[in-house]
Amino acid sequence: MSKTAASPSDGQPDPRLVVLTCQELAEFLKLPSVETVYQWRRKHTGPQGFRAGRHVRFTLAAVLAWMDSQARQDAA
């Protein structure tokens, strides 16, 4: 049986398929308020999100890539 993107060999879900809500993103990043996520959306400064109908969602892969870029900027 072949491996799929949803079930990599380490048993962890593919970060491209893990989807977070604004509230979940705020909790994941330990932000004081979900309002920070909404401000990032308005200012285009946070992780890239997408709309699923009226709802904003973020893939874990996009969040991790954004975190890496923030760490590189801080190191520069």
Secondary structure, 3 states (H helix, E strand, C coil): CCCCCCCCCCCCCCCCCCEECHHHHHHHCCCCCCHHHHHHHHHCCCCCCEEECCEEEEEHHHHHHHHHHHHHHHHC
